[in-house]
Amino acid sequence: MTTANEVLSAMQTAFPGAILESRIESERRLWAIIDYTQIVEVCKFMHDKLNFDHYSGCAGVDWVTKNEMEVVEFLASHGTHQVVAFLKVKTQRDNPSVKSLTGLYWNANWYERETWEMYGINFENHPELFPLLLPDELVGSWPWRKDFKGYPDVTTGQRAVERLNPSGHTEYIFSPTPAEIEAQTIIQERPKYPTFKEREESELKSDSEMIMHMGPQHAIVPGPFLLDVLVEGERVKKAFLDVGYIHKGIEKIMENRTWLQGITYTDRLCYLASLSNNECYCGVVERLLGITPPERAQYIRVILEELSRIQSHLLGTGEFLTLLGSATYSPFLYMIIDREDILALIESVTGARITHTFVRFGGVRNDLPEGFIDKCRSVLKKVESRTNEYIALFDQDPIYHLRMDNVGIITTEDAKLMGVAGPPLRASGVPYDMRKEDPILVYPDLDFKVISRTKGDASARIEVRLDEILESLRIIEQCLDRIPAGPIRTEEKIPKKVPAGEAYYRVEDPRGEMGIYAISDGTDKPYRVKVRGPVYAYFQALPPLLEGVYIADVVAIAGSMDACTAEVDR
Amino acid sequence: MAGYGEILSSIIDYMYSFISQYPALYALILGIVGALILSAIVNVGAMAVVWLERKVLGDIGARFGPNRVGGRWGIIQLGADAIKLFTKEDSIPEGADRQVYVWAPIVASMATMLVAAAIPFGALYIEGQEYPLVVANMDISAFYVEAALSLLAIGAFMAGYSSNNKYSMLGAFRGIARMISYEVPMGICVIAVAIMAQSLNLVEIVQSQTLWYAFAQPLGFIIFTIAIITDLGRIPFDQSEAEEEIIAGYTTEYGGIRWGLLYFQEYDMMLLGSILMVLLFLGGWSGPIIPLPLLSVVTPLIWFVIKIIIVLVFLIWVRGSLLRFRIDQVTDLGWKWMLPLSIVNLAWAVLVGPYLLAYFA
């Protein structure tokens, strides 16, 4: 097994001058500052020689007092070893620019675009540096920089001006208000780039082709996003994906809230995985604080997270199947009934159905209620038999196989290259699960398998989800058997001010690898929080998958990914 | 109770004398009354079908279905829906082809009524004699119904084409592609039935079913069932209005009562389609006569309605439990499987049919 030490020494031997600073946090965490000029070569070396084939994201950090900007690249491996390397590249604050990794890692595209539009850090050699989440009007003001004064008073209602455009449709213009001019936040010079509409219309080649919108309001979208497909007859020639319709800037909001208040925002990242997101945020703060929750709290967390995985998979599968049939497709409604039982269980502990805010630094908010264990066992039994029934039902349905088999195939290589996460990744033959790769809580003590398939098509993704439900049931049963008595929160006093430092924590969200990177500067508020979500990761793999399929398959492919727009946009 | 037959026969006598005196007037009155009764029966029947579908589909999906308007069973839910549709704003999209847009729902409804005109709605059994209830008893009614059914696709295509909407357009194309690939096997199945019955008259086809054609030509029955579901545009063949792909297909731009007409037309067709299935393959109104004075008159009607309800529930059950085909799979199935198999069935009807019928006669 490769450790962080070995990785660092290999890097130092290969590039003696490139590593300016380094820190080894643990066997699995390596932090290093890399020279600006050599970052691409270092990454190439790590990719080729050290098996860092998983680009897990990047975060921009604005060190306004040091007058410099930083881009942190998260590199990991798809199961060859468990080291996560954080390579930092520093650049000056005016006209910041770093080298793009898109040539090496295909999926760096979106992460770099987001960093560019939020921080104004230019990525050299990036093929399509267009805004991803921000509307075109806001690009150029670099809103996540620390010295960004904010948009002027939104309560005056003067920000969005309604007017008719030349073709007679209503348009909303963000015009500079007097307050804006005074605050000098008007964008002097906007970056030049083709807009989304211009980009997609430039692909229209003949009269027989047309662009069909699927979204932002469409039956296939789980939340607002725009999927434009360029079709000729029934065939999709190219797909264009535009996200950012519900961009809330959660990462920036968290910088203005105390550490504790941040937990509520993690609920809102994705309402189906709020417990995992709570866990991820609390875990990173616990790492910064250097505390571990007591064992009972760890078991409670595992039980609830697995329960929320089950309900998420049930809804994801059921909802997806209604896209292929109709809303009256009855297995969906039965899955909703099962999910209701699970939600009732979660609600009996946390008091909420979807936004729980349950996990706390060093423990959980409250203990399991009386009789929970027995109730849980009976529900698990029911869900298990019903899940087996679904598996058998789908297996013998010929239309199901006609629609799902060999649809939207992601090969193993593509899945690794495109950075797909969670069930879609495992369905493509990469058994990559954070519960095994980066074990947290009591997961190392539990006996469970990582479900994977090799086909990589839509039906394999559903199989993985349904089998994961069964596996989660097994995990919960083990937890229920083993859960010890004891305190549910750590005895240590949790300080309001978190010691300065940085940490990264990964959990296995129902949809895949969820990571939060947090920087503390020693105050009671985070300096920077970066959320690396799984849906964001596999969403950018969607447009290439849709090329050349039928319109009906767009629904099958997009649906089988089990998207959650709230988490993409954050 | 002995006198009811006499009263009936005196009425019939009077009608015969009236016909001989004023034949043209009789034809006119008969036409108007027939059309009114027909549309009333079809539309009330379709309302019952909508109610049945909501309730049964609700039950399949572990739901209640309508249970507020009109008491526990939600009987007048449809009335409430109709009031809502009638009072909605009538909006026509800016870029639409207005004439075609306005006429499309009317053409579609007219097509259903044309189909209904030739379809017998059961029979009355009076003194050992069956009187079929049919408005236009043609010699070629089976053929005529087939032809009128294809008009439906014209209405749908008009709606889709005139809306000036991409989803509508795709829906219209899909509707036509589906219609072409399934009308052919369906027509061949009807021909096979006609060959066995040695008649194209639906009434005679029913009367000739000493052995139900569902058993005499099982292959044809299966093909016809699939084809009729396709013609109705129901799951798994509802590609032309697949809401998860193309919003509402050809009805996307329709609202208010115009949409209501298109929607209702589908349920009219669902009723007529299941009637057609019962007539052609399930023995129509044939069944043992209940030997009770008044009840015996409506016995054929009772059997007819029971069979129709069974077919309807089957159609609803299919909708609740199957996924939708992709459009290329639909045409594949139509041309590569249904058409050859329907020809096999035709050969069966020609070669084996006479012996089968002679054996069971």
Interface residues (C-beta under 8 A of the other chain):
Chain A: M210 M212 H218 A219 I220 G233 E234 L321 T322 L323 L324 G325 S326 A327 T328 Y329 S330 F332 L333 Y334 I337 D397 I399 Y400 L402 R403 Y550 I551 A552 D553 V554 V555
Chain B: L57 I60 G61 A62 R63 K166 Y167 L170 F173 R174 I235 P236 D238 Q239 A242 E243 E244 E245 I246 I247 R319 G320 S321 L322 L323 R324 F325 R326 I327 D328 Q329
